[in-house]
């Protein structure tokens, strides 16, 4: 039955698999130390520029059974590991979420099981038309990861997959939050997953001329958000899943409350498929602030979309100025993409988790590789070194996507 009242929604579990570590503790420590997870990719094409990416270093057999490993695409394997940590995290020191069997699964991905598709194309075109693997379709479909999570944890609520490019997982978290807030469900597993570091996909991004030019002597420095010498984004892979619950349900079972989700904004530019738009970004942040019933001055930290593209960083800087006005130049803003790269459909979830880490651990994650800021990017980007011992009450995370699909999430201290 739908509850007509508005219910507070909280985060009770967090799971993450990323270039900065494969659990919440290692991810948090990496953010605090300004560590880079960007490295030279092993599948370097001949006669091309050096390619780098944010790679997840993981042995799936430490987490999953052989049957799962043998038939799932990497994108679903990453999602399952992250979801498992989130559920375990939510169960620590409390009874199991009573609503888990009726929980929803809300997951974002930009491209789904692209490794399965790329292997199928290679088998068809390069291997004399040999029979393609029979599991290709079910490995590649975008909703496979959400389906595997639902089956693993017996979640019988809605299973929904969002594919809105870079904002996919932020949208997934926001929509899960609203489903709980308005009483449709009591619990959800929400987040995103992406595993697109395959040659064909990298070639496609390279053709857009958006990828960073890497320095062979220091490949970890390739992603330089807000810097004068930035050259583009760095692709990455990973997954992040959080457990969301109605606050009263979580308190009743004695769960640890990581944070409250207090606001979500979603807005479409409707102007251009690839160019960022300050007005659309402004509207998105303001919508999240309205839902959270917060003045701009209440936000203590913004995890920026900050892709390190020439246009994107300037547009987001200007949008933040429009929204925060007199507070903009004292507001700490950082792009953790400088450390973990751009996870496309999973990036909103990864960065929201980074914002949750900041809120809970009282620190500001840095924007590394920021030696000389672009004069057009003149905010406080927490350059190069994390700031510890900072008291935060409310944090914001921005996700602005191709297609003009924008999302903004706000979390508050519990």
C-alpha positions in Angstrom: 0.0 0.0 0.0 1.3 3.5 -0.9 1.9 5.7 2.1 0.7 9.2 1.3 3.0 10.8 3.9 6.6 11.9 3.0 9.2 9.7 4.7 12.8 10.5 5.5 15.2 8.2 3.5 18.6 7.1 4.8 21.7 5.3 3.6 22.4 2.2 5.6 24.9 0.3 3.4 27.7 1.2 0.9 29.6 -1.0 -1.5 32.2 0.0 -4.0 34.5 -1.5 -6.5 36.7 1.2 -8.1 40.2 2.1 -9.4 40.8 3.4 -5.9 40.0 0.2 -4.1 37.5 -2.6 -3.8 35.8 -1.7 -0.5 34.6 1.4 1.3 37.6 1.7 3.6 40.2 1.5 0.9 38.2 3.9 -1.3 38.0 6.4 1.6 41.7 6.2 2.4 42.6 6.7 -1.2 40.5 9.9 -1.4 42.1 11.2 1.7 45.6 10.6 0.4 44.9 12.0 -3.0 45.8 8.7 -4.7 45.4 8.2 -8.4 43.9 5.0 -9.8 44.7 5.9 -13.4 47.2 3.7 -15.2 48.4 2.7 -18.7 46.0 0.2 -20.3 47.3 -3.1 -21.2 45.6 -3.3 -24.6 47.5 -0.6 -26.3 46.8 -0.3 -30.0 49.8 0.1 -32.4 50.7 3.5 -33.7 48.3 5.4 -31.5 48.7 7.8 -28.6 49.3 6.3 -25.1 46.0 5.2 -23.6 45.3 5.3 -19.9 42.2 4.4 -17.8 40.9 3.9 -14.3 41.2 0.2 -14.0 39.7 -2.1 -11.3 42.3 -4.6 -10.1 40.3 -7.5 -8.7 40.3 -11.3 -8.5 36.6 -12.1 -8.8 37.1 -15.6 -7.4 37.7 -13.9 -4.0 34.1 -12.7 -4.1 32.0 -14.9 -6.4 31.5 -18.5 -7.5 32.9 -20.0 -10.6 29.5 -20.4 -12.2 28.8 -16.6 -11.9 32.3 -15.7 -13.1 32.0 -17.9 -16.2 28.7 -16.6 -17.5 28.5 -12.9 -16.5 29.9 -10.0 -18.3 32.4 -7.9 -16.3 29.9 -5.1 -15.8 27.6 -7.5 -13.9 30.5 -9.0 -11.9 31.5 -5.6 -10.7 27.9 -4.8 -9.8 27.5 -8.0 -7.8 30.6 -7.4 -5.8 29.6 -3.9 -4.9 26.0 -4.9 -4.0 27.3 -7.7 -1.8 29.5 -5.3 0.2 26.6 -2.9 0.5 24.2 -5.5 1.9 26.8 -6.8 4.3 27.6 -3.3 5.3 23.9 -2.7 6.0 23.7 -5.9 8.1 26.7 -5.1 10.3 25.7 -4.7 14.0 22.0 -4.8 13.1 19.3 -7.3 12.1 19.0 -7.9 8.3 16.9 -5.4 6.4 13.4 -6.8 6.9 12.3 -5.3 3.7 15.1 -6.7 1.5 12.9 -9.4 0.0 10.6 -6.6 -1.2 13.4 -4.2 -2.1 13.7 -2.5 -5.4 16.8 -2.6 -7.5 17.6 0.7 -9.2 20.8 0.6 -11.3 22.4 2.8 -13.8 24.7 1.9 -16.7 25.7 3.7 -19.8 26.4 0.8 -22.1 25.8 -2.4 -20.2 27.7 -5.6 -21.2 29.9 -4.1 -23.9 32.6 -6.7 -23.5 30.2 -9.4 -24.4 29.2 -7.5 -27.5 32.7 -6.7 -28.6 33.7 -10.3 -28.2 30.7 -11.3 -30.3 31.6 -8.9 -33.1 35.2 -10.1 -33.1 34.0 -13.7 -33.4 31.7 -12.8 -36.2 33.9 -10.6 -38.3 37.5 -11.8 -37.4 37.1 -15.5 -36.8 35.4 -16.7 -40.0 31.9 -16.5 -38.7 32.3 -19.1 -35.9 29.3 -19.6 -33.7 28.9 -16.8 -31.2 28.7 -17.7 -27.5 25.1 -18.5 -26.6 25.1 -16.3 -23.5 26.0 -13.1 -25.5 22.5 -11.6 -25.4 21.9 -12.1 -21.7 25.4 -10.9 -20.9 25.1 -7.7 -23.0 21.6 -6.5 -22.2 21.6 -3.3 -20.1 19.3 -4.7 -17.3 21.4 -7.9 -16.8 23.3 -6.4 -13.8 20.1 -5.3 -12.0 18.6 -8.7 -12.7 21.6 -10.6 -11.2 21.5 -8.4 -8.1 17.7 -9.0 -7.7 18.3 -12.8 -8.0 21.3 -12.8 -5.6 19.4 -11.0 -2.8 15.9 -12.2 -3.6 14.6 -8.7 -4.2 11.0 -8.8 -5.5 10.4 -5.1 -5.7 10.8 -3.1 -8.9 14.0 -3.8 -10.9 14.8 -0.8 -13.0 17.7 0.1 -15.2 18.6 3.7 -16.1 20.7 4.6 -19.1 21.2 8.4 -19.3 24.9 8.4 -20.1 27.0 10.1 -17.3 24.0 10.7 -15.0 22.6 7.1 -15.1 23.5 6.0 -11.6 22.7 9.4 -10.0 19.3 9.1 -11.6 18.9 5.6 -10.3 19.7 6.7 -6.7 17.4 9.7 -7.0 14.5 7.6 -8.3 15.0 5.0 -5.6 15.0 7.7 -3.0 11.7 9.1 -4.3 10.1 5.6 -4.4 10.9 5.1 -0.7 10.1 8.7 0.2 6.6 8.4 -1.2 5.9 5.0 0.3 6.1 2.7 -2.8 8.9 0.6 -1.2 10.7 0.5 2.1 14.2 -0.5 0.9 16.2 -0.3 -2.3 19.6 -1.3 -3.7 20.7 1.6 -5.9 23.7 2.7 -7.8 25.6 2.0 -11.0 28.1 -0.1 -12.9 30.3 0.3 -16.0 33.0 -1.8 -17.7 33.8 -0.2 -21.0 37.6 -0.4 -21.2 37.6 -2.4 -24.4 39.3 -1.4 -27.6 36.3 -0.6 -29.8 34.7 1.6 -27.2 37.9 3.5 -26.5 38.3 4.0 -30.2 34.8 5.5 -30.4 35.6 7.9 -27.5 38.9 8.8 -29.1 37.1 9.7 -32.3 35.1 12.3 -30.4 38.4 13.9 -29.4 37.4 14.0 -25.8 40.1 11.7 -24.3 43.0 13.2 -22.3 46.5 13.2 -23.8 48.6 11.1 -21.4 52.2 11.9 -20.3 54.2 8.7 -20.7 56.4 9.7 -17.8 53.4 10.3 -15.5 50.3 8.6 -16.8 48.5 9.0 -13.5 48.4 12.7 -14.0 46.3 12.5 -17.2 43.0 13.8 -15.7 43.4 17.5 -14.8 39.9 19.0 -14.0 39.8 22.8 -13.9 43.5 23.0 -14.9 44.8 25.4 -17.6 46.5 22.5 -19.3 43.7 19.9 -19.1 43.2 17.9 -22.3 40.2 15.8 -21.7 38.6 13.0 -19.7 40.0 9.6 -18.7 37.7 6.5 -19.1 37.3 4.2 -16.1 35.4 1.2 -14.8 33.8 0.2 -11.5 30.6 0.0 -9.6 28.9 1.5 -6.5 25.8 0.4 -4.8 24.1 1.8 -1.7 21.3 0.4 0.5 18.5 3.0 1.0 15.8 2.5 3.6 13.0 4.5 5.1 14.4 6.1 8.2 11.8 4.6 10.5 12.4 1.1 9.2 16.2 1.4 9.5 15.9 2.8 13.1 13.6 0.0 14.1 16.1 -2.7 13.2 19.0 -0.8 14.8 20.9 0.0 11.5 23.8 2.3 11.3 22.7 5.5 9.5 25.4 6.8 7.2 23.5 9.8 6.0 20.1 11.1 5.0 19.3 11.7 1.3 17.6 15.1 1.5 17.4 16.3 -2.1 17.3 15.2 -5.7 17.0 17.3 -8.9 16.6 16.1 -12.4 16.4 18.4 -15.5 17.0 18.2 -19.2 18.8 20.8 -21.2 16.9 20.1 -24.4 19.5 22.2 -26.4 22.4 20.0 -27.6 23.3 16.3 -27.5 26.9 16.8 -26.3 27.4 20.5 -25.3 27.0 21.2 -21.6 24.5 24.0 -20.7 24.9 26.2 -17.7 21.1 27.0 -17.5 20.3 23.3 -17.4 22.9 22.6 -14.7 21.7 25.6 -12.7 18.1 24.4 -12.8 19.1 20.9 -11.7 21.1 22.1 -8.6 18.3 24.5 -7.7 15.7 21.7 -8.0 17.7 19.5 -5.6 18.0 22.4 -3.1 14.3 23.0 -3.3 13.5 19.4 -2.5 16.0 19.5 0.4 14.5 22.8 1.6 18.0 24.2 1.9 19.5 27.6 1.1 22.6 27.5 -1.1 24.7 28.6 1.9 23.9 25.4 3.8 25.9 23.2 1.3 29.4 22.6 2.7 30.9 20.7 -0.2 30.1 20.0 -3.9 31.5 16.9 -5.7 31.6 18.4 -9.2 31.0 16.5 -12.4 34.4 18.0 -13.4 35.3 15.9 -16.4 38.4 17.9 -17.4 37.0 18.8 -20.8 37.7 22.3 -22.0 34.1 23.3 -22.2 32.6 21.2 -19.4 34.7 22.6 -16.5 34.0 26.2 -17.4 30.2 25.6 -17.9 29.9 23.9 -14.5 32.0 26.6 -12.8 29.6 29.2 -14.1 26.5 27.2 -13.1 27.8 26.9 -9.6 28.3 30.6 -9.5 24.7 31.2 -10.6 23.3 28.9 -8.0 25.5 29.8 -5.0 26.0 33.5 -5.7 27.9 35.1 -2.8 28.9 31.7 -1.4 30.4 30.3 -4.6 34.0 31.5 -4.0 34.2 30.1 -0.5 32.4 26.9 -1.3 34.8 23.8 -1.5 34.3 22.1 -4.9 36.3 19.2 -6.1 36.4 16.6 -8.9 37.3 13.1 -7.7 37.5 12.1 -11.4 41.0 13.4 -11.2 41.7 10.3 -9.1 39.4 7.6 -10.3 38.6 8.7 -13.9 35.2 8.9 -15.6 33.1 5.8 -15.0 30.3 7.0 -17.3 27.1 5.3 -16.2 28.6 4.5 -12.8 30.2 7.8 -12.2 27.2 9.4 -10.4 27.1 6.6 -7.8 30.9 6.6 -7.3 31.0 10.3 -6.8 27.9 10.3 -4.5 29.7 7.7 -2.4 32.8 10.0 -2.3 30.5 12.8 -1.1 29.1 10.5 1.6 32.6 9.6 2.7 33.4 13.3 3.0 30.2 13.9 5.1 30.8 11.0 7.4 34.6 11.3 7.8 34.7 15.1 7.9 37.1 15.8 5.1 37.2 17.3 1.7 38.4 15.1 -1.2 41.0 16.9 -3.4 41.2 17.7 -7.1 44.6 16.3 -7.8 46.8 17.3 -10.8 45.8 21.0 -10.3 49.0 22.9 -10.7 47.7 25.9 -12.5 44.0 26.6 -12.6 42.3 27.9 -15.7 41.5 31.6 -15.1 37.9 30.8 -16.2 37.7 28.2 -13.4 38.2 30.4 -10.3 36.5 28.5 -7.5 38.0 26.7 -4.5 38.7 23.2 -6.0 40.5 21.8 -3.0 43.7 21.6 -5.0 45.9 18.5 -4.7 45.6 17.8 -1.0 42.5 16.7 1.0 41.4 18.9 3.9 40.9 17.0 7.1 38.8 17.9 10.1 36.1 19.8 8.2 32.7 19.8 9.7 30.0 19.1 7.1 26.2 19.0 7.4 25.1 18.9 3.8 26.9 17.8 0.6 26.0 17.9 -3.1 27.0 15.7 -6.0 26.5 16.8 -9.6 26.1 14.5 -12.7 25.7 16.2 -16.1 25.3 13.9 -19.1 25.4 13.7 -22.9 21.8 14.1 -24.1 21.4 16.9 -21.6 20.2 14.6 -18.8 21.3 16.2 -15.6 21.0 14.9 -12.0 22.0 16.3 -8.6 21.9 14.6 -5.2 22.1 16.1 -1.8 23.0 14.2 1.4 22.7 15.4 4.9 24.3 14.3 8.2 22.0 12.0 10.2 
